[in-house]
Amino acid sequence: METTYDDEERLKLLWKITRKTYQISEYDTTLYFAGVQERLAEKSKNQKMFANATWAKAMVYRKKDNLRITIKYLIEALDLYEELKDKRKVPIALYNIGKIFFDINDIENALFYLRQALKENRKSKNGIFSAAIHYEIARCLIEVADYKESLFNLRQCIKINDLKINPGLTSKAHNYLGVNYYKLKDYDRAIIEYERSRELAVGLKDYNLKSAISHNNIGEVYIEKEDYQRARMYYEKALVLKRELDNKELLAGTLINLAKLDLLENKPSPAIAHLEGIVQILDKNRISKNLKEASLLLNQAYKSKQNLTAGDLQKIIDLNEQYARLINELKEAEFQQSILSTILKNELRSEAVYLGEKVDKVRHFSLWLACFCLLVIIGFLILLYYQKQKFKLFVSQMWQDIKDI
């Protein structure tokens, strides 16, 4: 760094280091170099490099799940990119803000920013990114049960996306088409889309994950069709893949589905085996909805046994005592999370209002400017007409004078 004499060259080098440290997940180092870059960019009045450093900070805090600081830096970066008239970065910033709103289940604002991102992205003509935006909009619409509009956006995503460049996105879009049809109770079409999603994932790094999700979803469809044999077959396929992924919460989800199927078929003993497996693999000190649901289902499974032994009764008592604290703690944690989420929503909505007011001001200024220009043009035309009439009068009078002479 000391041997680089030109500030612009130093900024380029800093930006390379910032990006590289982010790519290798050295997030604290990324923040340090982004800070150095910001200070140098401010000193040399390089707004683009300052905006890039701010953007890098936003991405780091997004990885750290600190949404408050993420949104702060994202909006700062958005303001800077708008001033720079950066057609590529403005829609990306809007897209990321929309995704944060989706993460905190504020679908209204998520849709607002994602639609703004789609509108702005049309200016940059980045088709692949438009496909990603359509996908996120579709996810939001499914949450508010607008399945018709969601189907349109998913089809647009598949149509626009380049399958050779990003097959993973097309695979995810087909999975959500399956979810859409499942919600619409078109179960046969849902199965087709889930299978298509899995086929498109072949060869991808996360094939096992996508395949497991597809199998699990198909199992749920067969539950609705009351074809329990096929449902079990697909749940078992999902279970094998999820065990390979070594994701305990993900694995717990399929074990719960198998336990529910056991109870539907009035088989409490296999259900107990599946649920006990969940209790064993999940961290008792880490409160989760899967652990709560497994605990409640385990009680239900024991109670549904036809010939309860003294040991079973004692197990039910132990379970009630053991998990009462867990359920209460989960409720308390959910309540605290709800409060934090509400605070964050309010903060983000304040920023949304600020951006909305900013858009309105720009719109009003543009309207005022257009009206002013129109008035100037009308005034100019009137003046031109007046001058033309005056000139005609002058020529007429001169001609008359000539004739008089």
C-alpha positions in Angstrom: 0.0 0.0 0.0 2.8 2.4 0.8 4.4 2.0 -2.6 1.2 2.9 -4.4 1.4 6.7 -4.9 -1.8 7.4 -6.8 -5.0 7.6 -4.7 -7.1 6.1 -7.5 -4.8 3.1 -7.7 -4.9 2.7 -4.0 -8.7 2.7 -4.1 -8.7 0.1 -6.8 -6.4 -2.1 -4.7 -8.5 -1.6 -1.6 -11.6 -2.6 -3.5 -9.9 -5.8 -4.7 -8.9 -6.7 -1.1 -12.4 -5.8 0.2 -14.0 -8.1 -2.3 -11.5 -10.9 -1.9 -11.8 -11.0 1.9 -15.6 -11.0 1.6 -15.4 -14.0 -0.8 -13.4 -16.0 1.6 -15.7 -15.1 4.5 -13.2 -13.0 6.4 -15.9 -10.5 7.3 -14.2 -8.5 10.0 -11.3 -8.0 7.7 -13.7 -6.9 5.0 -15.2 -4.3 7.3 -11.7 -2.9 8.1 -10.7 -2.5 4.5 -14.1 -1.1 3.5 -13.6 1.5 6.3 -10.2 2.4 4.9 -11.6 2.6 1.4 -14.4 4.9 2.5 -12.1 7.3 4.2 -9.7 7.5 1.2 -12.7 7.8 -1.2 -14.1 10.6 0.8 -10.7 12.4 0.9 -10.3 12.0 -2.9 -14.0 12.7 -3.6 -14.5 9.4 -5.4 -18.2 8.8 -4.9 -18.3 5.5 -6.7 -15.6 3.9 -4.5 -17.3 5.4 -1.4 -20.6 3.8 -2.5 -18.9 0.4 -3.2 -17.3 0.5 0.3 -20.8 1.2 1.8 -22.2 -1.6 -0.2 -19.6 -4.0 1.0 -20.4 -3.1 4.6 -24.1 -3.8 4.0 -23.3 -7.3 2.5 -21.1 -8.2 5.5 -23.8 -7.2 8.1 -26.3 -9.2 6.0 -24.1 -12.3 6.5 -23.9 -11.5 10.2 -27.8 -11.3 10.3 -27.7 -7.8 11.6 -30.6 -6.5 9.6 -30.8 -3.0 11.2 -27.3 -2.1 10.2 -27.7 -3.9 6.9 -30.7 -1.8 5.9 -28.9 1.4 7.0 -25.9 0.8 4.7 -28.1 -0.5 1.9 -30.2 2.7 1.9 -27.0 4.8 2.1 -25.6 2.9 -0.9 -28.9 3.2 -2.8 -28.8 7.0 -2.4 -25.2 7.1 -3.7 -25.9 4.9 -6.6 -29.0 6.9 -7.5 -26.8 10.1 -7.5 -24.3 8.3 -9.7 -27.1 7.2 -12.0 -25.7 3.6 -11.7 -28.4 1.6 -13.7 -26.9 -1.7 -12.5 -26.5 -1.1 -8.8 -29.7 0.8 -8.1 -32.0 -2.3 -8.8 -29.6 -4.6 -6.9 -29.9 -2.4 -3.8 -33.7 -2.3 -4.1 -33.8 -6.0 -4.6 -31.7 -6.6 -1.4 -33.9 -4.3 0.6 -37.0 -6.2 -0.6 -35.5 -9.5 0.4 -34.8 -8.1 4.0 -38.5 -7.1 4.3 -39.4 -10.7 3.1 -37.1 -12.2 5.8 -39.0 -10.3 8.5 -42.4 -11.2 6.9 -43.3 -7.7 5.9 -44.7 -8.8 2.5 -46.2 -5.4 1.6 -42.9 -3.5 1.7 -41.0 -6.5 0.2 -43.3 -6.4 -2.8 -42.9 -2.6 -3.1 -39.1 -2.7 -3.2 -38.9 -5.8 -5.4 -41.3 -4.2 -8.0 -39.3 -1.1 -7.9 -36.2 -3.2 -8.5 -37.9 -4.9 -11.5 -38.8 -1.5 -12.9 -35.3 0.0 -12.5 -33.7 -3.2 -13.8 -35.5 -2.8 -17.2 -33.3 0.2 -17.8 -30.1 -1.9 -17.4 -31.6 -4.7 -19.6 -30.2 -7.4 -17.3 -32.5 -10.3 -18.1 -30.9 -12.8 -15.8 -31.4 -10.5 -12.8 -35.0 -9.8 -13.9 -35.6 -13.5 -13.6 -34.3 -13.5 -10.0 -36.6 -10.5 -9.1 -39.6 -12.3 -10.6 -38.8 -15.3 -8.5 -38.7 -13.3 -5.2 -41.9 -11.5 -6.1 -43.5 -14.9 -6.7 -42.4 -16.0 -3.2 -44.0 -12.9 -1.7 -47.3 -13.5 -3.6 -47.5 -17.1 -2.4 -47.3 -15.8 1.2 -50.4 -13.5 0.5 -52.2 -16.3 -1.4 -52.1 -14.4 -4.7 -51.5 -17.6 -6.6 -52.5 -16.4 -10.1 -50.0 -13.5 -10.0 -47.4 -15.8 -8.5 -47.7 -18.3 -11.3 -47.2 -15.4 -13.8 -44.0 -14.3 -12.1 -42.6 -17.8 -11.8 -43.3 -18.4 -15.5 -41.6 -15.2 -16.4 -38.6 -16.2 -14.2 -38.3 -19.5 -16.1 -38.8 -17.8 -19.5 -36.2 -15.1 -18.9 -33.6 -17.0 -17.0 -30.6 -18.5 -18.8 -30.7 -22.2 -17.9 -27.1 -22.7 -18.9 -25.8 -19.8 -16.7 -28.1 -20.3 -13.6 -29.9 -23.7 -13.7 -30.4 -23.5 -9.9 -32.8 -20.6 -10.2 -34.9 -22.5 -12.8 -34.9 -25.5 -10.5 -36.1 -23.3 -7.5 -38.8 -21.7 -9.7 -40.2 -25.1 -10.7 -40.2 -26.1 -7.0 -42.3 -23.0 -6.2 -44.6 -23.8 -9.1 -45.2 -27.0 -7.3 -46.0 -25.2 -4.1 -48.4 -23.0 -6.1 -50.3 -25.9 -7.6 -50.3 -27.7 -4.2 -51.9 -24.6 -2.6 -54.5 -24.6 -5.5 -55.1 -28.3 -4.8 -53.9 -29.3 -8.3 -51.9 -32.2 -6.9 -50.9 -34.0 -10.1 -49.5 -30.8 -11.6 -47.7 -30.1 -8.3 -46.0 -33.5 -8.5 -44.9 -32.8 -12.1 -43.3 -29.5 -11.1 -41.5 -31.0 -8.0 -40.1 -33.7 -10.2 -39.0 -31.2 -12.8 -37.3 -29.2 -10.1 -35.3 -32.2 -9.0 -34.3 -33.1 -12.5 -33.0 -29.6 -13.2 -30.9 -29.9 -10.0 -28.9 -32.9 -11.3 -25.2 -32.0 -11.4 -25.5 -29.0 -9.1 -23.5 -28.8 -5.8 -26.7 -28.6 -3.8 -28.4 -31.5 -5.6 -29.0 -33.5 -2.5 -30.7 -30.6 -0.7 -32.9 -29.8 -3.7 -33.7 -33.4 -4.3 -34.5 -33.9 -0.6 -36.9 -30.9 -0.7 -38.6 -32.2 -3.8 -39.1 -35.7 -2.3 -40.4 -34.2 0.9 -42.8 -32.0 -0.9 -44.1 -34.9 -3.1 -44.6 -36.8 0.1 -46.9 -34.0 1.4 -48.9 -34.1 -1.8 -49.5 -37.8 -1.4 -50.7 -37.2 2.1 -53.3 -34.9 0.7 -54.2 -37.5 -1.9 -54.4 -40.0 1.0 -51.9 -42.3 -0.7 -49.9 -43.0 2.4 -47.8 -45.8 0.9 -46.3 -43.4 -1.7 -46.1 -40.6 0.8 -43.9 -42.9 3.0 -41.8 -43.9 0.0 -41.0 -40.3 -0.8 -40.4 -39.3 2.9 -37.9 -42.2 3.2 -36.1 -41.0 0.1 -35.9 -37.5 1.6 -34.7 -38.9 4.9 -31.7 -40.7 3.2 -30.6 -37.5 1.5 -31.1 -35.3 4.5 -28.9 -37.7 6.7 -26.1 -37.2 4.2 -26.5 -33.4 4.5 -25.8 -33.5 8.2 -28.4 -30.7 8.8 -30.2 -31.7 12.1 -33.1 -29.2 11.8 -33.7 -30.2 8.2 -33.6 -33.9 9.1 -36.0 -33.2 12.0 -38.6 -31.8 9.6 -38.8 -35.1 7.6 -38.8 -37.2 10.8 -41.8 -35.1 12.0 -43.6 -35.8 8.7 -43.0 -39.5 9.1 -44.3 -39.4 12.6 -47.4 -37.6 11.5 -47.9 -40.3 8.8 -47.5 -43.0 11.5 -50.2 -41.4 13.6 -52.5 -41.1 10.6 -52.1 -44.8 10.1 -52.6 -45.4 13.8 -49.0 -46.7 14.4 -47.9 -44.9 17.6 -44.8 -47.1 18.2 -43.0 -46.1 14.9 -44.1 -42.5 15.5 -42.5 -42.6 19.0 -39.3 -44.0 17.4 -39.1 -41.2 14.9 -39.9 -38.5 17.5 -37.5 -39.9 20.0 -34.9 -39.7 17.3 -35.6 -35.9 16.9 -35.3 -35.3 20.6 -31.9 -37.1 20.6 -30.4 -35.2 17.6 -31.6 -31.7 18.4 -29.8 -29.5 20.9 -32.0 -29.2 24.0 -30.5 -25.8 24.8 -31.4 -24.4 21.4 -35.1 -23.7 21.3 -36.7 -24.5 17.9 -40.1 -25.1 16.5 -39.1 -28.6 15.4 -38.2 -29.6 19.0 -41.5 -28.1 20.3 -43.6 -29.9 17.7 -41.7 -33.2 18.2 -42.4 -32.9 22.0 -46.1 -32.3 21.6 -46.4 -35.1 19.0 -44.5 -37.5 21.3 -47.1 -36.9 24.0 -49.8 -37.5 21.5 -48.1 -40.7 20.3 -47.8 -42.2 23.8 -51.4 -41.3 24.6 -52.6 -43.0 21.4 -51.2 -46.4 22.4 -54.0 -48.8 23.0 -52.4 -50.7 26.0 -50.6 -48.1 28.1 -48.2 -49.7 30.5 -47.1 -48.1 33.8 -43.9 -47.2 32.1 -45.8 -45.4 29.3 -47.7 -43.4 31.8 -44.5 -42.4 33.6 -43.0 -41.5 30.3 -46.0 -39.2 29.6 -45.6 -37.5 33.0 -41.8 -37.1 32.4 -42.4 -35.7 29.0 -44.9 -33.2 30.3 -42.5 -32.0 33.0 -39.5 -32.1 30.7 -40.9 -30.1 27.9 -43.3 -27.7 29.7 -40.2 -25.5 30.4 -39.1 -25.9 26.8 -42.5 -24.8 25.4 -42.8 -21.9 27.7 -39.2 -20.8 26.8 -40.1 -21.1 23.1 -43.2 -19.0 23.6 -41.2 -16.4 25.5 -38.5 -16.4 22.7 -41.1 -16.1 20.1 -42.7 -13.2 21.9 -39.2 -11.5 22.2 -38.5 -12.1 18.6 -42.0 -10.7 17.7 -41.1 -7.5 19.6 -37.7 -7.2 17.9 -39.3 -7.9 14.5 -41.9 -5.2 15.2 -39.2 -2.7 16.1 -37.2 -3.6 13.0 -40.4 -3.3 10.8 -41.1 0.1 12.2 -37.5 1.2 11.5 -37.6 -0.2 8.0 -41.0 1.3 7.3 -39.6 4.7 8.4 -36.9 4.3 5.8 -39.5 3.2 3.3 -41.5 6.4 4.0 -38.3 8.4 3.6 -37.6 6.8 0.2 -41.2 7.2 -0.8 -41.1 10.9 0.0 -37.8 11.2 -1.9 -39.4 9.6 -5.0 -42.4 11.9 -4.6 -40.1 15.0 -4.4 -38.3 13.9 -7.6 -41.6 13.3 -9.3 -43.0 16.7 -8.2 -39.8 18.4 -9.3 -39.9 16.6 -12.7 -43.6 17.7 -13.1 -42.8 21.3 -12.1 -39.8 21.3 -14.5 -42.0 19.9 -17.3 -44.7 22.6 -16.7 -42.0 25.3 -16.6 -40.5 24.1 -19.9 -44.0 24.0 -21.5 -44.7 27.5 -20.3 -41.4 28.7 -21.8 -42.2 27.0 -25.1 -45.7 28.5 -25.2 -44.3 32.0 -24.3 -41.7 31.6 -27.0 -44.3 30.7 -29.6 -46.5 33.6 -28.6 -43.6 36.0 -28.8 -42.6 34.5 -32.2 -46.2 35.0 -33.4 -46.3 38.5 -32.1 -43.0 39.4 -33.7 -44.2 37.8 -37.0 -47.4 39.9 -36.9 -45.3 43.0 -36.1 -43.0 42.3 -38.9 -45.9 41.9 -41.4 -47.3 45.2 -40.2 -43.9 46.8 -40.7 -43.6 45.5 -44.2 -47.1 46.5 -45.1 -46.6 50.0 -43.8 -43.2 50.3 -45.6 -44.9 49.2 -48.9 -47.7 51.7 -48.4 -45.1 54.5 -47.9 -43.3 53.4 -51.0 -46.6 53.5 -53.0 -47.4 57.0 -51.6 -44.0 58.2 -52.7 
